[in-house]
Amino acid sequence: MNEVQVETAGLAPLDEEFRRVATLAAPADVARYIGHTQRIGLGQPFIFYVAIDEKDSTSYVSYVRQNGLGMPDRDYYLSNDARQL
């Protein structure tokens, strides 16, 4: 990774995403934005997807689940080992 280039660019590469967020005005806009971010690989606090029904393997259903809300394990906070930051 070219750290100098990353530092020089700063947040400029995110300008388009900031613009998209700034224009959200209605629930439908938020839904579209969540779909957009899922397509480009960004995470959200919840995830929407379609998969085989867990109770009926002959059907597909829509799922909404929490995503990325977990915390690191206990040792992350309590260990005195040196970490790379």
C-alpha positions in Angstrom: 0.0 0.0 0.0 1.3 3.4 -0.9 0.8 5.2 2.4 2.1 8.5 1.0 -0.6 8.5 -1.7 -3.3 7.5 0.8 -2.3 10.3 3.2 -2.1 12.8 0.3 -5.6 11.8 -1.0 -7.1 12.1 2.5 -10.9 11.7 2.4 -11.3 12.9 -1.2 -11.9 9.4 -2.6 -15.0 9.3 -0.3 -16.5 12.5 -1.6 -19.0 10.6 -3.8 -20.2 8.5 -0.9 -20.5 11.6 1.4 -22.6 13.3 -1.4 -24.9 10.2 -1.6 -25.4 10.2 2.2 -26.1 14.0 2.3 -28.9 13.6 -0.2 -30.8 10.9 1.7 -34.2 12.4 2.4 -36.7 9.5 2.6 -36.8 5.9 3.8 -36.7 4.7 0.2 -33.5 6.7 -0.3 -32.0 4.9 2.7 -33.0 1.5 1.3 -31.4 2.3 -2.0 -28.3 3.5 -0.3 -28.0 0.3 1.7 -28.4 -1.7 -1.5 -25.6 0.4 -3.1 -23.2 -0.1 -0.2 -23.8 -3.9 -0.1 -23.0 -4.0 -3.8 -19.7 -2.2 -3.3 -18.7 -4.2 -0.2 -19.4 -1.7 2.6 -20.9 -3.0 5.9 -24.0 -1.8 7.6 -25.4 -2.5 11.1 -27.8 -5.0 9.4 -27.7 -7.0 6.3 -30.5 -8.0 3.9 -30.3 -11.1 1.7 -32.4 -13.8 0.1 -31.6 -17.5 0.9 -33.2 -20.9 1.3 -35.8 -20.9 4.1 -34.4 -22.4 7.2 -37.7 -24.1 7.9 -38.7 -25.1 4.4 -35.8 -26.0 2.1 -38.1 -25.8 -1.0 -38.6 -22.0 -0.6 -36.6 -18.9 -0.6 -37.2 -16.1 1.9 -35.8 -12.6 2.7 -33.6 -12.3 5.8 -32.6 -9.2 7.8 -29.9 -9.8 10.4 -27.6 -7.8 12.5 -24.2 -7.4 11.0 -20.8 -6.4 12.5 -22.1 -5.5 15.9 -19.8 -7.9 17.8 -16.8 -6.8 19.9 -13.3 -8.3 20.0 -12.8 -11.0 22.6 -12.0 -10.2 26.3 -8.2 -10.5 25.8 -8.2 -7.6 23.3 -9.1 -5.3 26.2 -7.3 -6.9 29.1 -4.1 -8.3 27.6 -0.8 -6.5 28.3 0.8 -7.9 25.2 2.2 -5.4 22.8 -0.1 -4.8 19.8 0.6 -3.3 16.4 -1.6 -0.2 16.0 
